[in-house]
Amino acid sequence: MKISEILKNKGHSPVVWLRPDDSLMTAMHRMKIEHIGCIIASEDGKTPLGILSVRDIVYAMASHGSDHGLSELVATPETQIHEVMTKKLTVCNPDDSLHDVMKEMTRWRYWNMPVMEEDVLVGVIGIDDVVKHGVQEMELEANILRDTLIRKS
């Protein structure tokens, strides 16, 4: 299965993105409203400059210092997305196989991966998408093997 098929099955929901200089508080509110685990940081919605995930926020809070530091990091309007986001992106493209993307996400412990086509952001694949479609692929293969064994019996 190709990543393009997963994107097609997800529907045409737009990629949620914010500017890197938007506040962390804005990003967290947007993530809550959209029920998502990451936001792409971009100036134009087409070229990702980073990704802000729930994990990035938790790690930033944990490394910020004292108990008061936690609330300061989150509540301070000056804290911007680019201060907390992951800047080094690993991306995939629509022609990549599910298997290859699954290996990369597992290897690097990514929960989300931007999908790029000709240097343009076209989607985001989450680990839930990968697992769901991976299970479907395995079920299909198991059914084919079972049917083949039944025919040979």
C-alpha positions in Angstrom: 0.0 0.0 0.0 1.2 3.5 -0.9 1.0 6.6 1.3 -1.2 8.2 -1.4 -3.8 5.5 -0.7 -3.8 6.4 3.0 -4.2 10.1 2.3 -7.0 9.3 -0.1 -8.8 7.2 2.6 -8.3 10.0 5.2 -10.2 12.4 2.9 -9.3 15.9 1.9 -8.9 17.4 5.3 -6.5 20.3 5.1 -3.1 20.2 6.9 -3.3 22.2 10.0 -0.4 24.7 10.1 0.6 27.9 11.9 3.4 30.3 11.5 6.6 29.5 13.5 6.3 32.9 15.3 2.7 32.1 16.4 2.4 31.5 20.2 2.6 28.1 21.7 -0.7 28.8 23.4 -2.4 29.4 20.0 -0.9 26.1 18.8 -2.2 24.2 21.8 -5.7 25.6 21.5 -5.7 24.8 17.8 -4.6 21.2 18.5 -7.4 20.8 21.1 -10.1 22.3 18.7 -8.9 20.1 15.8 -8.4 17.0 17.9 -4.9 16.5 16.5 -1.5 15.7 17.9 0.7 18.0 15.8 0.8 21.2 13.9 3.1 22.0 11.0 5.1 25.2 11.3 5.1 27.0 8.0 5.1 30.5 6.5 2.8 29.5 3.6 1.2 26.1 4.4 3.2 24.5 1.6 6.8 24.5 2.9 7.2 23.0 6.4 9.8 24.5 8.6 9.1 22.3 11.5 6.5 20.2 13.3 5.1 20.9 16.8 3.8 17.7 18.5 2.3 17.0 21.9 5.6 15.3 22.7 7.5 18.5 21.9 5.3 20.5 24.3 5.7 17.9 27.1 9.5 17.8 26.7 9.7 21.6 26.7 7.7 21.8 29.8 9.7 19.1 31.5 13.0 20.8 30.7 11.8 24.3 31.5 12.8 24.1 35.2 10.8 24.7 38.3 7.1 24.0 38.8 6.5 27.7 38.1 8.4 27.3 34.8 5.9 25.0 33.5 3.1 27.5 33.6 5.4 30.3 32.5 6.3 28.3 29.3 2.7 27.6 28.4 1.0 30.8 29.6 3.6 33.3 28.4 2.4 34.8 25.1 6.0 35.3 24.2 6.7 31.6 23.8 6.6 30.9 20.1 6.2 27.7 18.2 9.7 27.8 16.7 11.2 27.7 20.3 9.6 24.3 21.0 9.0 22.6 17.6 11.1 19.9 16.0 13.1 21.6 13.2 14.7 18.5 11.7 12.0 16.9 9.6 11.8 13.5 8.2 9.2 13.4 5.5 7.8 10.9 3.1 6.1 11.2 -0.3 2.9 9.8 -1.7 4.7 7.0 -3.6 6.4 5.6 -0.5 5.2 2.3 0.7 3.4 1.9 4.0 6.0 -0.6 5.0 8.9 1.8 4.5 7.1 4.7 6.3 6.2 2.3 9.2 9.9 1.4 9.6 11.0 5.0 9.7 8.3 6.1 12.1 9.1 3.1 14.4 12.9 3.6 14.1 12.8 7.2 15.0 9.7 7.0 17.3 7.8 9.6 15.2 4.1 9.9 15.8 3.5 12.1 12.8 5.3 12.5 9.4 4.7 15.2 6.8 4.0 14.0 3.3 5.7 16.0 0.6 5.1 15.9 -3.2 7.4 17.9 -5.4 8.5 20.1 -2.4 4.9 20.9 -1.4 3.2 19.7 1.8 0.2 17.5 0.8 -0.6 15.8 4.1 0.4 14.4 7.4 0.5 10.7 8.3 0.0 9.7 11.9 1.1 6.5 13.6 -2.6 5.7 14.0 -3.0 5.9 10.2 0.0 3.6 9.7 -1.2 1.0 12.3 -4.8 1.0 11.0 -3.7 0.4 7.4 -1.0 -2.0 8.3 -3.5 -4.1 10.1 -5.8 -4.0 7.1 -3.0 -5.1 4.9 -2.1 -8.0 7.2 -5.8 -9.1 7.3 -6.0 -9.1 3.5 -2.8 -11.1 3.2 -4.1 -13.6 5.8 -7.4 -14.0 3.9 -5.6 -14.6 0.6 -3.4 -17.2 2.2 -6.4 -18.9 3.8 -8.3 -18.9 0.5 -5.3 -20.4 -1.3 -4.9 -23.1 1.3 -8.6 -24.0 1.1 -8.5 -24.3 -2.7 -5.4 -26.6 -2.5 -7.1 -28.9 0.1 
